[in-house]
Amino acid sequence: MDRTFEVEDVLGPPPTWQVMVKRGLRRRCPRCGGGALFVHRFRLKDRCPTCGYRFEREPGFFLGAWFLNFMALETVHFVGIMAFILWKSGHPQGGLILPIVLAIVTGLSLPVLLYPWSQTAWAAIDLAMTPLELQEIVDAADAVDPAGDDGGGARPGQ
Ligand SMILES: [Zn+2]
């Protein structure tokens, strides 16, 4: 009966990166899959209310979310431009007004519409690239159980 316990023995292995990204794309916590992560549509809470995972793990976290949002918009615009080039090759007399209006409308609306998903997706990518350190795991546990009840008592929400 000589056994030592590691953090992984107690908490279980972290989810795979595919699971984390799927959760992020569903606006869920990448660590536990919990919901209700937003203060309002565009503002992520500081921590997951279910597991206590802190989303902004270091300054500049939201730059990654903005970058993901920008990449999504650029992908849509790239596909639109390619479709326009194909269409224009068959319709040389076609105008430019509709494509320009569509580009402006999508350029203004998509970043606003997609921002919540880009935040949780970036949180998932960040967590997949940089696994939690022991201190972050302890801080997360303390955030959902501030009394520090380590004796197996019921946790909030259970
Ligand atoms: Zn969580």
Residues whose N, C-alpha, C, O or C-beta is under 5 A from the ligand:
A	BS01	ZN	C29 R31 C32 G33 G34 C48 T50 C51 G52 Y53
